[in-house]
Amino acid sequence: MFYQPDFNRPMTPSERNGAIFFLLLFFGAFTAEVIVDYHPAKLTGLFIAGWWIPLLALHEAGHALAAWLVRWQVLRISIGHGPLVRRFHIGSAEVDLRLIPVSGYVMSAPTRLRWPQLENSLIYAAGPGIELVLLGAIAAIVGPEQLLHRTEAIWLLAVQALAVAILFDAFTNLVPMTVSSKDGPVANDGLGIFRSFLLSTEAYAKQIGFRPTPEADA
């Protein structure tokens, strides 16, 4: 969980304007496609895109909550990657909102050595886990039949899109693999769960009292 963001600098005005333009163009194209030969089912893609950022925030909140529950110190939470948009603090944790909201990470460190391998694996699992809990709650409230039923009801299409987004994100996070970063391959949650048990207790002991390197945009 000691992954550093790609660009440790604030977002420039030109990048901010470019990002706003791109988002307007992207959602404008989506809207135009929906309007032309309108059918409610066309809204599904727009709903999935709209759910992505809230799900990303929920995913990282799951990691942070699990770390807090097992009494690890949450050092940093990053929503997105790329240039910094905004930074604030929740307790002792530094929270970064970054330009490209397609991934994130939580940096945490143990405060004592009590089953650190198990605790670290639980922290990794909590991200997709909290999303699957949400999916279970949706299925319980709406009903599995409704989630799988073809519909033209806008509210149900939005709920179905949320279910699809959760399943896609949980699958891509739980299937063990590495993702590329500027610092080399980084384990996803599924691989992180597995690797947690391969680290020695001495390796976790070295993380106690860890402090991240100050960033240029701090």
C-alpha positions in Angstrom: 0.0 0.0 0.0 3.0 2.3 -0.3 2.2 3.5 -3.8 3.0 7.0 -4.7 0.9 9.1 -7.2 2.2 9.7 -10.7 2.6 13.5 -10.4 3.3 15.2 -7.2 2.4 18.8 -8.1 -0.7 21.0 -8.2 -2.8 21.2 -11.3 -2.1 24.2 -13.5 -4.9 26.5 -14.7 -4.4 25.1 -18.3 -4.7 21.5 -17.1 -7.8 22.4 -15.1 -9.4 24.1 -18.1 -8.4 21.2 -20.3 -10.0 18.7 -17.9 -13.2 20.7 -17.7 -13.3 20.9 -21.5 -12.7 17.1 -21.8 -15.4 16.3 -19.3 -17.9 18.6 -21.0 -17.0 17.1 -24.4 -17.2 13.5 -23.1 -20.6 13.9 -21.4 -21.8 16.1 -24.3 -21.1 13.3 -26.7 -22.9 10.8 -24.4 -25.9 13.2 -24.1 -26.0 13.6 -27.9 -26.0 9.9 -28.4 -28.8 9.4 -25.9 -31.0 12.2 -27.4 -30.6 10.9 -31.0 -33.0 8.0 -31.4 -33.7 8.1 -27.7 -34.3 4.9 -25.8 -34.0 4.6 -22.0 -31.4 1.7 -22.3 -29.0 4.2 -23.8 -28.7 5.9 -20.4 -26.9 2.8 -18.9 -23.5 3.9 -20.1 -24.0 7.4 -18.8 -25.1 6.0 -15.4 -22.1 3.7 -15.2 -19.7 6.6 -15.9 -21.5 8.7 -13.3 -21.2 6.0 -10.6 -17.5 5.5 -11.1 -16.2 8.4 -9.0 -18.5 7.7 -6.0 -17.6 4.0 -6.1 -13.9 4.9 -6.2 -14.3 7.1 -3.1 -16.3 4.3 -1.4 -13.6 1.7 -2.3 -10.8 3.8 -0.8 -12.9 4.6 2.2 -13.3 0.8 2.7 -9.5 0.4 2.8 -9.2 3.3 5.3 -12.0 2.1 7.5 -10.5 -1.4 7.7 -7.1 0.1 8.6 -8.7 2.2 11.3 -10.6 -0.8 12.7 -7.5 -2.9 13.0 -5.7 0.1 14.6 -3.3 0.8 11.7 -2.4 4.4 11.1 -4.0 5.8 7.9 -1.3 8.1 6.4 -2.7 9.1 3.0 -5.8 8.5 0.9 -5.7 9.3 -2.8 -8.7 9.5 -5.0 -7.5 9.4 -8.6 -4.0 9.9 -9.9 -2.1 12.6 -11.8 -1.9 16.3 -10.9 -3.3 17.4 -7.5 -6.7 19.1 -7.6 -7.2 19.5 -3.8 -5.7 18.3 -0.5 -7.2 18.2 2.9 -7.0 16.2 6.1 -9.3 13.8 7.9 -7.8 13.3 11.3 -4.1 12.5 10.7 -4.8 11.2 7.2 -3.8 13.3 4.2 -6.5 13.1 1.5 -5.7 13.9 -2.1 -8.2 14.5 -4.9 -6.4 14.1 -8.2 -7.1 14.9 -11.8 -7.8 11.5 -13.3 -10.4 9.6 -11.2 -9.8 6.1 -12.5 -7.9 4.6 -9.5 -6.7 5.4 -6.0 -4.8 4.1 -3.1 -4.6 4.2 0.7 -1.3 4.3 2.5 -1.3 2.8 5.9 1.2 1.4 8.5 0.9 -0.9 11.5 1.1 0.5 15.0 1.8 -2.8 16.7 2.5 -6.4 15.7 -0.6 -8.4 16.3 -1.4 -10.7 13.4 0.0 -8.1 10.9 -0.3 -10.4 7.9 -4.0 -11.0 8.5 -4.7 -7.4 9.3 -3.0 -6.2 6.1 -4.9 -8.8 4.0 -8.2 -7.5 5.5 -7.2 -3.9 4.6 -6.7 -5.0 1.0 -9.9 -6.9 0.9 -12.0 -4.1 2.4 -12.0 -2.0 -0.7 -13.8 -4.4 -3.0 -15.5 -5.9 0.0 -17.4 -2.7 0.9 -18.6 -2.4 -2.7 -19.9 -6.0 -2.6 -21.7 -5.3 0.7 -23.4 -2.4 -1.1 -24.3 -4.7 -4.0 -25.8 -7.2 -1.5 -27.8 -4.4 0.1 -29.1 -3.3 -3.3 -30.1 -6.8 -4.2 -31.9 -7.2 -0.9 -33.8 -4.0 -1.3 -34.6 -4.1 -5.0 -34.6 -7.9 -5.5 -32.4 -10.1 -7.7 -35.2 -10.4 -10.3 -35.5 -6.7 -10.7 -31.7 -6.3 -11.2 -31.7 -8.8 -14.0 -35.0 -7.7 -15.6 -35.1 -5.6 -18.8 -36.7 -2.3 -18.0 -37.3 1.2 -19.3 -37.7 2.6 -15.8 -35.0 5.3 -15.3 -34.5 4.6 -11.6 -34.0 0.9 -12.2 -31.6 1.4 -15.1 -29.5 3.6 -12.7 -29.6 0.9 -10.1 -28.7 -1.8 -12.6 -25.8 0.4 -13.9 -24.5 0.7 -10.3 -24.6 -3.1 -9.9 -22.7 -3.6 -13.2 -20.1 -1.0 -12.1 -19.6 -2.7 -8.7 -19.2 -6.1 -10.3 -16.7 -4.9 -12.8 -14.6 -3.0 -10.2 -14.7 -5.9 -7.8 -13.6 -8.4 -10.4 -10.7 -6.3 -11.7 -9.6 -5.7 -8.1 -9.9 -9.2 -6.8 -8.4 -11.1 -9.6 -4.6 -11.1 -8.6 -2.6 -9.0 -11.0 -0.2 -6.1 -11.1 -0.9 -2.6 -12.6 1.8 -0.4 -14.1 3.0 2.8 -12.4 6.0 5.1 -12.9 7.7 3.2 -10.1 7.1 -0.2 -11.7 4.4 -2.9 -11.2 2.0 -2.4 -8.3 -0.1 -5.2 -6.8 -3.9 -4.8 -7.0 -6.1 -5.8 -4.1 -6.3 -9.4 -5.0 -2.6 -9.8 -5.3 -2.1 -7.7 -2.2 -4.3 -10.0 -0.1 -2.1 -12.9 -1.2 1.2 -11.1 -0.7 0.3 -9.9 2.8 0.8 -13.5 4.1 4.2 -13.8 2.4 5.8 -10.8 4.3 7.6 -11.6 7.5 6.7 -10.1 10.8 10.1 -8.3 10.7 9.0 -6.6 7.5 5.9 -5.3 9.1 8.0 -4.2 12.2 10.0 -1.9 9.9 6.8 -0.1 8.9 5.9 0.9 12.4 6.3 4.6 12.7 6.6 5.0 8.9 6.1 8.5 7.5 5.7 9.1 3.8 8.2 11.3 2.1 7.0 15.0 1.9 5.6 15.8 -1.5 6.5 18.8 -3.6 2.8 19.9 -3.6 2.4 19.6 0.2 
